Amino acid sequence: MASEAVPLTVHKSPLAVVYEWLGTADHKKIGLMYIVYALLFLVVMGIEAVLMRIQLTHANSTFLSPQVFNRLFTLHGTTGVFFVAMPILIGFGNYLVPLMIGARDMAYPRLNAFGFWMTAFGGLLLYGSFFEGTSITQAGAAPDFGWFAYAPLTSTAFSAGHTADYWNLSILLGGVGSIASGINFVATVLTMRCPGMTLSKMPLLAWMNMVLGGLILVTISPLTAAQLMLMGDRYLGSHFFDTTAGGSVVMWMHFFWIFGHPEVYVLIIPCFAFISEVVPVFSRKAIFGYPAMVAATVCIGFVSLGVWAHHMFTVGMPSYGNAFFVLTTMVVAVPTGIKIFNWLATLWGGRIRFATPMMFAVGFLFQFLIGGLTGITLATAPFDWQLGNSYFVVAHFHYVIVGGIMFSIFAAFYYWFPKMTGRMLDETLGKWHFWLFLIGFHLTFDSLHIPGLLGMPRRIYTYEAGRGWEIWNMIASIGVIFQGIAVLIFVYNMIKSYVAGKPAGNDPWDAWTLEWATTSPPPEYNFAVVPEVRSRRPLWDIKHPEDPDWKYE
Amino acid sequence: MSATSMNVTASEGAWELPSRGKVGMICLIVAESAIFTIFIVAYIYYIGKSLSGPTPREVLKIPVVGTACLLSSSLTMHWAIAALRKSKTGLFRLFWFVTLALGAIFIVGTALEWRHMIYQDNFTIQTNLFGTTYYSLVGLHASHVIVGLIGLTTVMILALLGKVKSEHTERCEVFSLYWHFVDAVWVVVFTTVYIIGR
């Protein structure tokens, strides 16, 4: 049997190993490359955040020049969304989906490799403009118009040099890579499932990654179209966003946010997937309300396509427009609330094990809820008129991105690292990581709501003393120290555990989905024999032949 | 524990899944439709907003022949695949060639139309908003037709070498989905540019 196979230690030259990874079309290797690549960019964006927080620690700071500050927040945002969050989530999906549906690989392995390399080169191109300037302080060294790149800041008149072109090409390539992944996820889940795994017996992670794939198709494509228009404006002299020829800059806003808001769900749906796998296993119960979870995910996918202009309340819209986007945004809260209640109901009465993945998952539940609630307050147009473009908005979306997405990604790391490497992450270090990160997160992002309410606008490079903003900015910057140490502990934990961690075995968490049926790490072919399933928890059926799930589903 | 123990004793009928190629192509079509939607929205939004001439009515001539060719090429494509399914490779080659020729006529028609506009009417993508949206939307569609023609030519060469047989029907069918999509988009682009916008 595959799990008993004697490990073949064939010695390979370093060059052969490099070729093997560069030329691979194996979903697990590509998944790992996505994850490692995203972690490198996570360090880059983290350093950018640290520099900005140092600058904002006290009033009238001169640590950074205004120009450098503008470049830093642009690169921080663009890197974070396109080259950290997207690739890390797509990487986990790539690694896990074929294993969880009992397949040999993704539907299109070579398209998968193509998608990865497009994304990888896209990320490098974003930083390509540095090689034109002599330093980051020089004009034209990096894009400086914010991650949503409102026209006309990206026009040749306001962005001389090639910084906007690097940004444009980088997003365009990254987008093509993401669309390739989207096609692959939908096709893999629909056409590669092992015998017996009907749609209603799939693990929730597979369901949610399929919805993610579909959402990518209709979300990233408008951005790609808008980037083509921007490229035309900059190179061919077209006038899409050129007000001097009658063009509209508001159109860019619409095109950007029709991508930008569903993108939030592109990022959060795979996180829902992680939580939906972690919470049941560590509560020792099957997920509560599986059909409701699936329906809620699909519902979120659809409704998220109709909410984009809540990013534009302050731009000014007719009252019908405002009312429409207020209502649709509020409606998204309904399926999201259903999910939160389902996770709580799964926890309810369970024999909860507080291992590190579960701690991060519980952190996610609280913080995502709060981030969602500030989102609903911001969805109320009059409230948004007061607080749009303030630090309240910054605090809100970092609550979702760090408190929600990052926490669930950490949960996923602690949960699946044993499968990917064959070794457990250290639990003690994991708990240090959790508590320090939790404290740091709350110090930083709870505090930032208040200067926002007091009127501190986002994206300012400094502020005057005496407005009551200093203390909150100081606390926020102190929180960064905790988060930084926590992330360093995490990195140390991964290296240490990879080298000398406790061997994991096939199924360290006593879990129920198919990825735990094969070895850790899985062989290239995943499963020696194509598995057949009869319920949503195939491993439960094997472990408990006297009381299998399929009798009840 | 091994994977074999998961075997089901009484499996309910054969395990069938949707065609991988078709699902993938439909996904690509969904993504492409979203791209076209954005360009069409931009086109419609900018109708009549140009600050200077020429207007659509002054320069646009309705491409009747090209449109008729492109739309009928969907039909010949369909016949070609029906022939291949029945292993009538001669008929397949004929209809495939006709499809290719009809597509080529369309693209040559667009090229001539553009040539006339650029050299006779001095109307380019830089002229005004109409030029911006017209050349980008029709150009986006034309580039899709060109990709389709490259695919058609590849299959044509393979067919002439006798390499395309009835077992390749599904692959040709997957490709035909793309071609039908390019045709269907032309109906929308045509309506937008030559009927609503003119």
Interface residues (C-beta under 8 A of the other chain):
Chain A: M1 A2 S3 A107 Y108 I179 G182 I183 N184 V186 A187 L190 T191 M192 R193 P195 G196 G213 G214 L217 V218 T219 I220 S221 P222 T224 A225 A226 L228 M229 G232 L236 G237 S238 H239 F240 A245 G246 G247 S248 M251 F255 I258 N506 A517 T518 F527 A528 V529 V530 P531 E532 V533 R534 P538 D541 I542 K543
Chain B: M1 S2 A3 T4 S5 M6 N7 V8 S11 W15 L17 P18 S19 R20 V23 G24 C27 L28 V30 A31 E32 A34 I35 T37 I38 F39 A42 Y45 Y46 K49 S50 L51 I125 Q126 N128 L129 G131 T132 T133 Y135 S136 L140
